[in-house]
């Protein structure tokens, strides 16, 4: 192999940043689709398009080369973290936090096998799963990706998923038909950051940290895991992607891992002294594959030069390439009968996406994951009961599925039409109620006539989120929709059941007090029938907490009995109707009120809507009326938006209800405007062409809009460009500036 071809085996770009001709030219060892990526730029593409793309890239990577240079097939990696959930119609299993509540390793093993089958339908080779983080601070936005705060539970469940995805190590079907490569992530201590800050710092004695956070890895290695993914966080100030003592010393030498170490999304660029396109430190520390979504060409060229000048030893390069090639050999990619993706097992068998046996398995997993925290005797529901099902989440499959579902953050524009092989919680309850001679009425706003019902089930919870967007400062659940409904029905004398959808335990004392039964439903996914099975007593309630439930709202980590309202292992059977003492509802954080952030960390706040002309842009992404808005990286993955205006196009954001405060907008204008640009704030129109001309090319700047230039600030801002314009936006907040503060652009 030539030097360039060797380096290319270590380069992993994303699907939206290269072409088949790039693949044929450079021969990347692998590629990925990000959480918001899909074939041909369509994250909601039909399954057939995913398979067509897999074929296209495989064939480009296997075009004959001159001379004796070997042809090495590429492989495609994806985040199928709770089923093959990038694909419309795939089975959506509960997130790991729910599976941890089952303690059922056989169940998880079967889920891995089902997920592998559905991945193979689309021609993909490699799953970036399981997450074997031991989440120790539930304020972390990735807590739901962790099976438990208990490392032993995580170890058992993670190893089981590895076996389900890959097959058992040494068995005849290992990495064979119906199996895909698995990835244990993120090495290590991603669940141990200070205050649960994503990609943050983990500090402490290494042996003490290993006693918690390293425990799952030997189990995954023993299960034959092919890949370990490096973590974004740092350990005592050293970023893991560049931490040789841990990537090589602990993972390789101490634990004996012989497989591939892959980076996370541009994680190497966070190493001190590195940039995304220039980082020999990562390879020298023990990384084998760079996940470099967009800057792949410059990184490849720099790595070639660094091997040539001795910054990277040829022996280290050969070691990394050898690991990648040995994995591909074990995958059978060099066998005489090696086939393109569409000719492999399960490929193109569209009926296997969301097929009945997989949905039955998901339903079983949902039922086993439900944890009853309180039950005054209202459960199981009585035969013939007239059931009111209330709350905006009751008939919302996307909210029940959470993040990493069709889109990276989940939710947003995803109504139930995006989930053809799924049953909402309400639909499942209605079906079972009718089967038992009763009825069910859906009231998303809770305004149905109360007296017509025997029991009210209130379904509510966290809006979907993924990494860093989901980080919290406290354990307070601010949304009062569920609480208000529960209190309303309580006051009317109607028994209530609270179904709480969440990616972690939260301080729920008020809601628990106001309910007759309280069920932690976690993020169950596509099979609402698993929830109804517990409510109606069709299955025994066996789910038990794998995380401590906090007694206080402040947010101090709870990992054991101290500070826990309910300990790990707690959960009631349907016959356990012992009364629960009234809980304290005191919480100083409740008086703080909601933040005035409109847009931050790649997420529009609740009540804020973005439009291109009259076309709504959910979560400030999409296109319409001459505007194209897409996610770009500022400090983290897709934490900003690049907005491209066509001539005469307008982008606007509006706030529902009454807002207050001056506007502060963090923006970057790469080039000067080619025509007039106007900013409309409330009813005031301001010509900002000259201001933009002065700020263009100067990096990230802050636009401050006060009443000095817009007397009626109102609840709408809009930017209109007469000519093509590209604008990046990272943050929009409303905040009172000092009296007399000037506007600035």
N, C-alpha and C positions, 0 to 999 in steps of 0.2 A: 504493500500500500504506500502511496505517496504521503508525504507529510500532511498536505492539505486534506487528503481523504481521511487520515487518522483523526485529525482535529475535528473534522465534520461529524465523526461518530459521537463526539462529545457535545454537539450543539443541538439544542432543542428549541426551535422557534414555534410560534403559534400559527394556526391555520390561516389567519387573516393577514399575515405579514409576508407571505412568500407564495410563489407560483409553482406549477409543475416544472416549468423550465428552470427555476431556481433549484428545485430538488434534483433534476437531472444534472445540473451543472455542479452543485456542491455535494450532493449525496449525504444529507443530514442523517445521522443515525436514528433520530426519532423526531417527532413533533407532537404538539398537543393542541387541544382546543381549550381555551380558558372558560371560566364560568359564564361569560357572555359571548363566547365564540361558537361559530358553527360553519359548516361547509358553504363555500361561495358567499360568505358574509351574512348568512341567514341562521341565526341561533334557533329558529323554530322550523328549520328545514325538515321535510319529510324524511323518514328513516331511509328511504331509497336513495336520497341525496347524500346522506352520510356514507352509505356503502359505495356509491359511485365515486365519491371523493377519495375514500380509502383505496379503491382500485387505481384511481388516477395517480395517486402519490406512490403507491407500490410499484406500478409500472414505470413511472419516471425514475424511481430509485434503482430499478433493475435493467435499465437500458444497457446494452453492451458497452464496455469500455475498451479503449485501445490497448494493445499489448496484452500482458498477463495480469493486469490489475484486476483484483477480484470484484465481483458485483455483490453488494451487501444490501439486502432488503431493509427498508426503513420500517419503523413501527410507530403506532399512534397511541398516545396516552390520553386518558380522560379522567375527570373527577366524577366517578359514579359512587358517591359517598353514601347514598341510601337508596340503592337501585340505580338503574341506568337513566337517571333523571334529567339528562340533557335532552332526552328524546320524547317528543309528544307521543303519548300512548303507553309508555313504559310503566312497569309496576313501581310504585313509590312505597318503600318500606319505612317504618319508623326510623327516626334518627337514632344515633348510638345511645343517647341518654335514655331513650325508651327501651332499647334492647338491653341496656344494663339493668333495668328494673326487672327484666325477665329472669336473669341469671342462667338462661337456657343456651348452652353452647351448641347443642345439636341444632336448635332453631337457627342460630346465627350461621352455622355451617351450611345449612340448607338455603339460607338467604344468599350467602356468597355464591353458591352454585347457580341459583336462579338468576342472580345479577350477571354472572359470567355468561350464561346462555344469552341473555338479552343484549349484552355488549357484543357478543359474537354475531348476532343478527345484523348489526350495522358495520361489521368488518373491523372493529377496533381491537387492539391487542393487549392493552395495558391499562390497569385501573390504579389511580392514585388513592388507594384505600387499602387497609383500614387506618383511621386515625387512632393512635394508641396513646394519646395525651392523657395524663392524669390531671384533670382540672382541679385546682386547689383553691381558686378564687372565682366564685360563680359570677362575678361582674364581668368576666372575660366573655367576649362575644362569640367565642367558639365552644363554650361549655357543652352545648348540645352535641358536639362531635366527640365528646368523651363518654366512655361507658360508665365511668364512676370516679369518685375521689379516691377509691380504694385501688391501689396498684395491682393487687392480686386479681380483682374482678376484671380490670382492664386487660391484664395479661391473658387470662383464659378466653375472654371474648374476642380479643384481637387475633389470637392464634387460630381460633375457630373460623373467623372470617377469612384468614389467609388460606386455610385448608379448603374452604368452600370455593374460593376463587380459583386457586391453582390446582386443587387436588392434593391428596396427601403425599408428602415427600416420600419418594421411593415406590409409590404405587404406579401401576401401569398407565393410569390416566393423568399423571402429573404433567401439567402444561399441555395436555392433549386436547382432543375435541371437547368442546364445552367448558374449557378452562381458559383463564387469562392471567397475565402477570399481576401480582399484587404488590402493594407498596406500604410498608409500615412507616408512619409519619406522626410527628415531626421530631427528629432526633436533635437534641433532646431537651426536655423540661419546658416545652411550649406551654404547658398548663400551669407553670409555676411562676409566672411573671409577677413582679410587684404590682399590687392593686389590680391584677387581672388585665393589664394593658396589653393589647395585642402587639406582638413583635417587640415587646419590651424587655426589661432586664430581669434576670434571675440571679440572685446573690446568695452566697452561703458556702458552707463547707461542701466540697465536691462529693465526698463520700455520703454525707447526709442527703444531698440532692439525688444522688444515684439510688439511694435506698428507696426513694419514692418514684422518681421519674424514669429511671433506667430499667425498672423491673419488667415492663412489657416486652422489651426487645429480645432478651434471650428466648422467651417463649415464641416470639414471631420467627426468630432465626431457626429454632428447633423445628418449627412448622414448615420451614423451607422457603421463607419469604425471599423473593428474588431481589427486591429493591428496598432501600431505606431512603427516605427523603430528609434532607437537612432542614433544620428549623430556622425561622426568621430571628428568633430571640437571641440575646447575648447571655453568656454565662460569666458573671463577675467581670463584665465590661468587654468581653471578647465575643464578637458575632459568631454564631455557630457555623456559618458557611466558611469561615476562615479559621476554625478552631481545630488545629492539628492534634492537640492533646486528646480531644474527645472524638473527632471523626476517625482518626487513625489509631491513637493510643487506646481508647476505650472500645469503640465499635469494632475495629479490626482486630487489634492485638489481644484485648482482654476478652471480648465477647466472641471472637472468631468469625465475624461476618465476612463472607467471601463474595458477596454479590455486588450490585451496583449501588452507588450513592448518587442520588439525583438532587439537584438544587430545587428550591422553590422559586416562584415568579420573581425574577431579577434579584433574588436574595443575595447573590454574590456582590451586587453593587453596593450593599450596605456595609461591607467590610471596610475598615479604616484603610485609606489609601487606594481604594478601588473605585471604579465607575462601572456602569452596566456593561460597557464595551471594552473594558480593560481591567482584567483581574486575574493575574497568574496566581495570586495568593490562594484562591479557592482550590485550584487543581493541586497545588503543592500541599494544601492542608488535608486533602483526601477526597475532595469532590470528584466525581467521575463524569457527570453530565451537567452542563449549564442549562438551566431553564431560562432562556433569553428570548422572550416573546417577540420583540421587534428589532433589537439592535444586533441581530445575529451576524451580519456580514462583517461589521467592524470588529466584533469580538473574535470571530474566526480568524480574520487577518492578523489581529494582534497576537493571538495565541500562536499562530504559525511563526511570527517573528520572534516571539519569546522562547520558543523551542530552538529556533535557529541560533539565537544569541546566548543560549544557556541559562536563561532565567528559569525555564522549566526543563528539567532533565528529560532526555529522550526515554530513559527507563521509566520515569513516572508517566509520561504520555502513553507508552506501550502498555503499562500496567492498567491504566484506565480503559484504554481501547480493548484490551484483552478481556476485561470484565464484561464490557458491553457485548463483545462477540460471543463469549461463552454463554451469556444469557440467551442470545439469539439462537445459538446452537441448541440449547435445551428447549427452546420454543419450537424447534423443528424447521426453522426458516432456511436451513441449508440442506435439508433432506432432498433426495432425488425427486420426490413427489411433492415438493413445496409448491403451494398454490397461491394465487392472488386472493385477496380477501373474499371476493364474491364466490369463490369456488370452495371455501372452507366450510366446516361444520356449522350449521345453524344460519349461515349467511343468507339473507334475503327471505327467511321464513318469517314474514311479517306477523303472522298469527301468534308467534311466540312472545311478541311484545305485549305485556299485560295479559298474558293468557290465564285461563281460569285457575290452573294449579298454582301459579305464582300469586294470583290475587288471593287465593285461599290461604296461602302461606303468609302473605302480608296481613290478612285478617287475623290469623292466629297470633302473629307477632303483636298486633295492636292490642288484642284482648289481654295477652299475657303482660303487656307493659303498663296497663292502667293501674294506678295506685290510689286506693281509696284512703283518704286521710280522715274523713269524718262520715258517719252515717247514723242518723237518728232513727233509722227504720224505714225511711222512704225508699231505700233500695233493698231488694230488686223491685222494679216497678210492678204494680199490680196488673193482672190481666184485665183487659177491658178499660184501662185507664185512658182518660182524655188528656193528652199531653200537649202542653204549650212549649214549643222550642223557640227560644228567644236569643237574640244577639246577632250582631253582624257577622260573626265567625261561623254561625251554625251551618250555613250552606255555602261555605267558602273553602274549597279544597286547597287552594293555594296557601291560605293561612294555616290550615292543618298540616301542610307539608313543610312549611318553613323555608329557610334559605337553601341554596344549592338545589333548586327545583326549577328546571327550564331556564331560569336566569340565575346569575350568581347570587344576588341578594334575595331572590324569590319575591312573591307577592306582586305588588304594583298592578300592571295591566292584566294579570293572569286571571281571567274569570274562568268559570267551570268548563267553558267550551274548549279550553286547552287541555282538558283531562278526560278524554273519551273513555278510558278504561278505569274509571274511578267512581266511588260513591261517597258523597258528602256525609257528614255526621247526621244532619237533618234527614236526608233521604233514607239513610239506614234506620233511623229511629221511626220514621213514618211507616216504612215497610213492615217493621216488626210490630209496631202498635196495631196496624191493621190486621196482621196475621193473628194477633191475640185478641181480636174483637174490639179493639179500642180505636183511637184516632190520634192524629198528630197535626198540629197547626204551626206553621212557620210564621214568626213575627220578628223580622230582623231588627226592627226598632223597638220591639217590646210593647207596642200599643194595642195588641189584640185584647179582646174582652176577657178579663181575668176570670170572671165567675163561670165561664163555660168550660173550665179545665180543672182537673183533679191535681195536677202537678205541673210545675214549670221547670224546664231544663234550660239553664242559661249557659250559652257557649261563648267564651270570650278569651282573650289572651294577647300575647305579644304579637305585634306586626312582624312579618318575616324579616330576617336580616342574616348577614354572613359576617365574616371576619372584620374586625375593627369597627364597622358600623354598629355592631351589636354591643360594643363595650359600654359599661355603665359605671356611674360613680357610686351609686347606692343600690340597695336591694328593693327600693320602693317601686311598686307597679303603679305608674301615674294614671293610666287610663281608667276612668271611673265608670265606663259603660256597664261592665258586669256588676259592679257594686251597686250602682243605682237601680238596676233591674232586680237584683236580689232583694234589696231593701223594699222596693215597690211591692214585690210579690209577698214578702214576709209580712208587710203591713196589711195586706189584703187577706192574710190567713191561708195562702196557697203554699203547700210544701214546695221546697226548691232544691234542685240539684245543680251545683256549680261544676261545669266542665272547664278546666283551665288549660289552655294551650300555651305551652311555653318551652323555651329551650334551656331552662334551668329552674331550680327552686327560687322563689321570690317571697318577700314578706307579704303575706296574704291574710293577715289576722282579721281585717275588716270583712273580707269576703267569706272567710271561714265562719265567722260569727253569724253572718247574715244568711247562711245556707243550712239546710237540713242534711245535705250530703255534699262532700267536696271531693272531686276526683282530679288528680294530677294526670292529665292525658298526654302531656309532653307534646311532641310533634308527630302525630300518628301516620300522616301520609295519606295514601289514596283509599284506604279501606275503613270508612266510617262504620262498617258493620262490626268491626272488632270492638268499637266503643259501645254500640247498642247491645252486643252480646253480653257485656258486663252489666249494663243498666237493667236489662230484662232478666238477668240471671241465667242466660243460656250457657254461659261458661262460668267456672269458679273464678273469683277474683284472687289471683295469685301474685300480682305485681307488688314488688317491695322496693322501697327507696334505695337507690345506689348513691345518692348524695344526701348529705345532712340538710334538713329544711330549717331555715333561719328563724329564730324567735324574735330577733331585732331587725330593724330596717336599715341600719347604718351602712352595712356592707363589709364589716370585718369578716375575714374568711372563717368559715365554720367547717371543720373537718373532724368531727367526732362529737361526743355528747355535749361538750361545753359550748353553750350558745345555740344549741339545736332545740327547736320546737319538736321536731320528729327526727329520730336518729336513722342512720343507714340501717336498712333492714325493716323499717316500719312500713306497715301497710295492713289494711283491714280486710278480712274476708267479708262476704255479704251478710254473714250471720252475726258479725261483731257490731252491735248497735250500742255499745257502751257510750254514755254521754261524754262529751268533751267539754271541759271547763271553758267558761268565757275567756277569751284572749284579750290582752291589752291592745288597745288601738292607738296608743300614744306613739307618735313619730314626729320628731322635730322637722324632718325633711319635707313633710307634707305641705308646710307653709311656704316653701320656696317658689312654687309656681313653675310653669313650663318655660322653657327657654324660648328666646325670640329668633332662633336660628331658622332661616328659610331653606338653606341648602348648604350641606357640608358633608365631607367624606363620601361623596358620590351618592347622596341620598337627599331627596326632597322631604322636608318635614311634613307631618300630618297637617292637612288644611291648606297646603301650598300647591298650586297647580301651574304647570308650564304649558304654554301654547306657542305653536308656530302659526301665525295668523289665527285661524279658527280651529286648527288641528291640535288636539291635546298631545303632549309629549310626556307620557308616564315616566316619572323619575328623571325628567330632563334628558331623555334618550329617544331617538327615533328621527323621523323626518316628515316634512309636510310644508306646504305653502312656501317653498323656497328655502327652508331651513333644514340642515342636517346636524344632529347633535349626537356625538358618540363619546364613550368613556375613554379617557386618557389618564396616564399616570403622572402625578405631580410628586408626591412623596410616597404614595402607596398605590397598589393596584386600583386603577380606575377611580381614584379619589377626586377627579376633576372631569370637566366636560370640555370638549372642543366643539364649538358651534360655528358652522360654516353658513354664511348668509349668501343667498342669491340676490340679484338686483331687486331692490324694493321690498325685501323680506323683513319680517318683524318677529322677534322673540319677546314674549311677555310672561311675567309671573304674577299671579294674583293670590291673595290671601283670603280665605273664607273667614267671615267675622271681622271684628274690629282689631286692628293692630296698632302699635305705637312704636315710636322711636325713629331715629335717623337710619339711613341705609349705609351699610359698609359692604363693598363688593371686592373680593380679591380676584384679580383678573390678570391675564397676560395677552398682549397684542403682538403677535410675531412680526407683522409688517404694517406699514402705514395704510390707512384707508384710502381707497381709490375714488371715493365719492363722499357725499354728505352722510354723516351719522348723527342720528338724533336719539336722545334719551327722554322718555316720557315718564314722569313720576306723578301719580295721581292725575291731575288735569294740567300739569305744567310740562311743556315741551322745551327741551334744552338742546341746542346745537353743540355737540361735543366733538365735532370733526377735528378742530385744532388741538383740543386736549389729547385725543387719540393719536394724532400725528406726532405730538411731543413724547408720548409714552411708548410708542411702538418700538419694539426691539430692545426694551430695557428690562425684560424679565417681569416677574410678578410684582404687581403694584396694587395699591388699595384705592378704590373709588369711594369717596365719602359724600353722601348727599344729605344735606340738612335743609331746614326751612329757609336758610339764607338764599338758596337758589331755587327751591321748590316749596313755596309757602304752604301748599296743601299736599302733604306727603302722600296721603291716601294709602290704599292697599293694593296698588298695582304699579309695577315698573315694566318698561318696555324699551327695547333697543331696535331701531330701524336703520337699515343701511341701504343707500341708493345704489351702491355698487357692491360687487363681491367683497366679502370681508370674512376673516377668520379670527375668532375670539375664543380664548380659553377662560373658563370660570371655575374657581375652586371653592368659593365660599360666599354666601350671602346671609347677612344677619341684620337685624334691626336692634339698634342700641342707642340710648340717649347719649349724645356727645355733650361736652361742656357748652354752657350757654354762650352763644355768639360764635360757635365753631364755623369755620368756612367750609364750603364745598371744595373738594379736590378730586381730580381725575387722573 
